[in-house]
Amino acid sequence: MATKVNNQAASLFPNKKTSAVNVAVAVIYYKDEYLLGFRSAEQHQGNRYEFVGGKIETHENAEQALIREVAEETGIAIHGNTIVKLGRLHHDYADKQVSLQVYKIELTVQQYEQYQHCDYGLEGQALTWVNKSSLLAGEYQLPAANKTILEWLKVPENIAITYPLVQFSECVDPVAAWLQYHQEHLMPKSWVYIRIKADGLENIAAQLMDKRPDIQAIVPYYNSHTLHTEQSPSSKSVTSQNVAYHLTHTALMQWSDNTRALPDRRSLLSNLPLVVSCHDSASIHAANELADHRIQQQLPPVIAIFISPVLTTQTHPDTTPLGWESWSELAQLADMPVIGLGGLSPEMIDQALIHGGISVAGIRQFFNKP
């Protein structure tokens, strides 16, 4: 469940130095407003904004520390709120190592109204509510470890996945029909995983982004290096629409196997964050290894994983679904945000949040109806 938390962060990073400080981080928000504190000059990473949180004591798990720290620093009681895991990460500041367990907590309207005008916390620290767009734009200087958290926060609650091209094979011009359908029915300003399953992905995806400059695209990793080069005058704007590359379950496990065989060939380079597909605990552990490696190499992070299938799907009716409870158990293993996939609709976001995810994705239910 969303409030089910593993005990000490040290157990999550067995290869890290034991001197790392284990910290619970609360990303507190109400709609598009996020709560930040300000670190005094004499503190480590001073004169920077920060999310609420603090050290996990030896007798506490992360959830207990989170509830205690938020109450001590702000007075806000979050024990009754849904606590959703965003992820876990390790950061080395050279003079100090920290292992962060990061959770997202949405306040009720009553809580927000009570605390929105509090300029100082209970420990004398300045508090401020900031707009999400300003926060993600980097207008508030945060400690370096928070860079990955900001990338996680960009992932929306709903992600549409395009139909495969074969779905339009009976049309006179399948590509034109595919483009027209997706141009007309994609939700405004949505994130879209462009999964065509056919040759010519680069050109077709680029045409869709040309026609819908409002969308943000996730594109397959192995095709992405050729996506929309100098063939189009608007390549700059299309490139800016690419928010992440997608790595399949198969490609992830190949990377993991190669890492064990050839440790010096670990790099999976890209200039954008990754979204990875996982189906079981082994692939989630591989995704965690990849995510940690990319952070240590200062590469764009793994911003989320798809765990699927949650429910029975029309496209794979013979595949046994995980069900929400098993899906939740897998979600708790992930060191990054989790997206539910398989038989879902946008209306199921609350179920995903309760079970430890931050987003839902799919095809049929994620488009405007004809």
N, C-alpha and C positions, 0 to 999 in steps of 0.2 A: 504494500500500500504506500501512498505518498509519504506517510509519517513513519514508515518502517526504515530505520537508519542503522547501518552497521556501527559497531562500537568505535574503536579508535582508528584515526586516520593512519597511524603508523602501520597497521596491518594491511592497509591498502597500497602501501609503497614499500614492499619488503626490501627492495634494492637501494633505498635511499638511506642517507645517514640518519642515525637515531637521534641526532641533535635537532632535527627539524621540529619547529613549533607547530602543533596541530591546532588549527583555527576553524571555527564555525562561522560562516559568513551568511548574513541575512540580506537578500535583495528584496527590500520592502517597497511595495508600490500600490498605487490606487489608480486604475485606468492608465493614463500615460504620464503620471507623476511618480517619481522615484525619490526615496529618502536617502540623503547623504549626510555624513558627519564630516568634520574637518579636523585633521590631526594637527596638534600644536607643534611648534618648531622643534622642541626638544625630544619629540617622539621619533621612533624609527620610521623612516619614510615621512617625515614631518612636512608641514605646509602643503599637504595634499588632501584632497577629498577621499572619502572611503565609504564603503557600505558598512552598515552596523554589524558588529560581531566581535568575537574575541576568542581567547585561548580555551581549548577543551581541557578541562581538568581531568586528572587521572581517574576520578570516580564517576565521570560523566560519559554518556555517548553524545554524538553530535547534536541530536535533537534537544536533549536536555540543556546542553551548553547554549544552543541557539535561543531557546526560550528564556534562559536566565540572562544571557548577555543583552538581549533586546529589552527585557524588563529593566535591568540595571542601568542601561544607557539612555533609554527613551521613556520608560514607564509604560510602553505598549505591551499588553498581554496577548501573546499570539498562540497560546496553548490550544485555543479553540479554532484557529484558522487552519486551512489546508496548507501543509508545508510540502512543497514540491522540489525534489532534488534537481538541481541544474547540472552539477558535475563535481568532480574532484580533481585537483591539480597540485603539482609541486613546483615551487619556484625557489631558485637560488639567488639571493641578493648579494652573494659574496660574503657579507658580514653576518648574514642570517638566512637560514632556510626555513621555509614555511610550507606546510601541507594544508591546503584549503579544502574544506567541504562546504560547497555552496548550495544554498537553497533559496527558492523564490516564494515569497509570502504576499498574497494580495490582501489588503486590509478591507474591512467592511466600510460602508459609507459612514457609519457612526464612528468608527475608529479614525478615519481620515478627518472627519469634521472636528473631532476632539483634538487632534494633534497637528493639523496642518499649519497652525499659526505659532507653534512652539519653536522659537529661535535658538534655544539652547537645550541640551540634554541634561540628564540628571547628574552627569559627571562634569558639567560645565562646558562641554564641547559645543561648538556651533553646529546647528542642524539646518538643513535647507532642502526644500522639495524642488526637483529639477525636472524639466520636460524630457521625455525619452529621446526625442530627436536631438536635443542639445547634448544629452549625455552620450549618445552613440556617435555624435559628431566630434567628440573629444574636447568639448568646450570646458570640461572640468577635469583637471589633472588628478589622476588617481595613481596609486602605486602600480609598478610595472606588472605585477601578478594579475591585476584586474583587466589587463588587455584582453585576455582570453574570455573573461566573463562578459565583457561588452560584445564580443563576437557571438557568444551564446545567446545574448538577449536579442539579437537581430532575427532569430528564427521565429517565424510567425506561428500562430495557432493552427492555421490551415495551409496545406500545400497541395496543389493540384498536380496530377500526373497526366501527361498527354496520352491519348489513345495511340496504340501502335498503328503504323501506316496500313497494315493489312486490313484493318477495320474498314478501310475505304477502298478496298481492292475492286469492288464491283462498279465503282464510279468510272466515268470515261477518263478523267484525269485524277488519279488518286491523290497526288501531291497537292493539286489545287483544291480538292475537296477537303483534305486534311487541314490545309492552311485556312480555308474559309471557316470551317467549323470552329477551330481553336481561336481564330481571330474574333469571332462573334460571341463565343460562349465562355471564354475565360473571365473570371471575376476581375474587376478593376484593381490594379496595383497588387496583384497576387504574386506569390512565389510559385513557380512552375518547374517541375522536373520534366525536362523534354526527353522523353523516352520513345523513340520512334521504332527501334528494332528493324532497321533497314539501312541499305547503303544510301549515301548522300545526306547523312545526318547534318553535316556542317552547314550545307547550303540551305536545307529546309529549316533548320533551327534559326539560322540567321534571318531568313525571310519572315518567320513568325515574329522575331524580335523587332524587325523593321516595322512591321505592321502594328505591333503592340508595344510601343516604347515604354509603357507604364509597367510592364511585368518585369520580374526579377527571375533569372533562369538558373537552374541547376542542370549541368550538362554532363554526359558520361566522360569519365576521366580519359579513357584511351582515345577518344575522338576530339578532345578539347583543344589539343595543341594546334589543330588546323582550323578551328572554328572561326569563320568570318575573318579572313585575312584581307589583303588589299583588293579583293574582288568587289567590294562595295564601298561607295563613298561615305557611308554612315558607319563604317566599321568601329570607329571610336565610341559612338553611342551604344552600339551593340555590345562591345566588350565591357562597357560599364554596367550592362544589365546582367552579366554573368556574376552571380554571387558565390557560387561554389561548384566544385566538381563532384560527381558521384562515383564512388568506388563500389563495385559489386562484391558480393560475398566471396565469389571465386577469386577475384583479383586480390582481395584482402588476405585470404588464406595463402595465396601464392607468395605475397609479400612476406607474410609471417614465416613460411617455410624457408624462403630464401634468406631471411634474416638469421635463422638458426644455422643454416649451412654456410652462409657467407656474411658474417657480421659487418664486413667493411662495405657491403652493398645495401645498406639499410635504407638509403634515401629514396623516398617516393616524392619527387620534386613537383611542385606546382606553385603558381603565383597566387592561388586562391585557396580558401578553406576547403575542407572535404566534408562530404556527407557520405556515410558508409552504410551498406546493408548488412544486417546480422540476422541469424536465424536460431542461434543456440549459444550456450555459454562459451564454447571454444572460440567462436567468432567474436563475441563481445570482449573476451580477454585479449584477442589479437587487436581489436580496435582500440582497447585501452593502451596497449603497447605502442601502437602507431601514434596515438594522440600524445602520449608522453614523449615519444621520440621527436615529434614535430615541435613540441614546445621547447625541448632542450636544444634543438637545432635552430630555434627562432624562425621556424617556418609557419605559414598560416595554419591555424589549428583545425582539428576535427571538430566541427561545430555541432554535429548531431549524428545519431545513427537511426536508421529505420530498423525496427524489430517487427518481424512479420512471420506468418499471418496471425493477426489477432483473432479474427472471425473467419468463417467460410466465405470464399470469394467466388464470383461467377466465372472468373478466368481460370481458377484452379480448384474446381469443386471437389476433387479427390484428395487434395492436400488437407491433412488433419490440422485444424487451427489450434493455436496455443490456448485460447480462452484468456479472459482478463486476469485471472489469478496467476497462471503460469507466466503470462506476459509481464505482469508486475514483478515477479521474482527475478526474471531476466533483466528488467529495467533497473533494478537495484544494483546489478553488477556493473553497470556502465559508468564510466568516468566522465561522461559528457551527456548533454540533453538527449532525450529519447523521443522518437516520433513513432506513433502507432500507425500501422499499415495493414490493410487486409480486411475487406468487408465493412469499412467504417464510413461514417458521414460526418460533416462538420459539426452536427449537433451532438456528437459523441465526445467533444472535447472535455466536458466535465468528467466523464468516466476516465478518460486518459489522465487528467490531472489527479484524480483520486488514486489512480493506480501507479503513479510515479512518472508519467510522461509529461511533455510540455506542448505536444502538437499532434495532429492527426493528418493523414494524407490518403489520397485515393484518386480514382478516376471518375466514375459515373456521377457520384454525389457532389462533386466539387466544381461543377460547371453551372453556369446559368442555364435554366431550363429553356428548351426551344420554345 
